[in-house]
Amino acid sequence: MNTVKIDFNAVTGKIKPMHAVNNPPTVPCDTAGLYGKIKEANIPYARLHDTGGSFGGAHYVDVGNIFPNFSADESDPASYDFAFTDSLLAAMDGIGLKPFYRLGCTIENDHRIKAYHIYPPADPHKWARICRHIILHYNESWADGFHYGIQYWEIWNEPDNEPEPENNPMWRGTQREYFELYDITAKYLKDSFPGLKIGGYAGCGFSALSESDLPRPQYFMEFFHNFCGYISAHRSPLDFFSWHSYDGVKEIPVYAAYVREQLDRYGFKDAQSIFNEWNPGRQNRGKAADASNIAAVMCALQKAPVDMCMYYDGQVHSPYCGLFSADELRVFKAYYAFKAFGALYALENEARSAADGEDLYVCAATGADRREALVVNNSNEEKEVVFDVPNSILACYATDEEHEYACINIDQNEAVALPPYAVWHVWFS
């Protein structure tokens, strides 16, 4: 027998944005009619990385797409091509989906044929000035721009992807070249926009902590510590550190604790830890197991020292997208994990909760007039569960192999059967 305990009178903090994503479903606008589903799930942020697909769709977001001729005058609006990114951000703004803007380039998986934008900028100071003008366009209306108030600006993505530059699809340079680019850009942007959050570097992660002695995961660790040491010595701004993982719910909280511990140790106690690329198993796409894996990670990281999570990927055409079917333009079961967590996020306040069984996860929230919880069985076995909650259950919306966010009847006065790979969104009095 397993017990789920919730005390809605004990507020433990705020519900964090554990249900953000990389990219809206389609670009540059809602051609598939799925933006409404993003709004319905109350998804707060979309990180703009790999936007539009391979090579950034040639026209979206990436610095090399917006400023295609690096020898041009960075102070001249005519040097910039904002058109497609403008259209994308307007569509996102229409549903209240905030951008988390990655300054850099899309991964070039076929870089061995030819690499385009993954080399270190020829002039890092000019590159920083180009980034400043992109921010001016979207936040301060420069070059017929906007006042979107985009807060998060991330400098590059996965410069640590491979130890040897010639094998790296993200950064054809050395560690030190990236550290220097970060230092120059972060200082310049922070000086220009002191109220914005400037950070990086969207690292490949900490799988070496899972007893992996392979050279590549060890390189990730080396890069991280060298980066922290360099920017600490150079007093570089770091409002957030971003990192990635494609491991599961058992490993990711361990990585989160390590990141927080190390950032504090290097003197970055105020820097947010942002887990902004993750996917716990695309092999289960469309299945209940994918929904339960995702919901379990959200619940676990709500209780871990991480400030935001951003699932990869929300683009309907991406093989990593577990939210939407590209063929039928409908939602997969995993979408309902986002919808349920989005409901908790709207309530704002986390309530004390715990589940005492293996592979059981719970997160609870309370608001002015509502109390709700997300209860997850992330195993292939049915679990007998008793609810130890003073409040009465009003409704339960179940997602599992048999249901897709369907209202079911449960009696909280008796043990109830939580099916395998179940995600329950439970409402209480």
Salt bridges, closest charged atoms under 4 A:
GLU40 OE1 - LYS37 NZ 3.53
GLU40 OE2 - LYS339 NZ 2.82
ASP50 OD1 - HIS49 NE2 3.03
ASP62 OD1 - ARG102 NH2 2.85
GLU74 OE1 - LYS126 NZ 3.99
GLU74 OE2 - ARG129 NE 2.63
ASP86 OD1 - HIS137 NE2 2.88
GLU154 OE1 - ARG47 NE 2.81
GLU158 OE2 - HIS244 ND1 2.67
GLU162 OE2 - ARG216 NE 3.27
GLU180 OE2 - ARG176 NE 3.12
ASP183 OD1 - LYS187 NZ 2.97
ASP239 OD2 - LYS190 NZ 2.74
ASP264 OD1 - ARG260 NH2 3.05
GLU277 OE1 - ARG47 NH1 3.38
GLU277 OE1 - HIS244 ND1 3.57
GLU328 OE1 - ARG330 NE 2.63
GLU350 OE2 - LYS303 NZ 3.71
GLU358 OE2 - LYS250 NZ 3.97
ASP359 OD1 - LYS250 NZ 2.79
GLU372 OE2 - ARG370 NE 2.70
GLU372 OE1 - HIS425 NE2 2.59
ASP400 OD1 - HIS403 ND1 2.93
GLU404 OE2 - LYS333 NZ 3.74
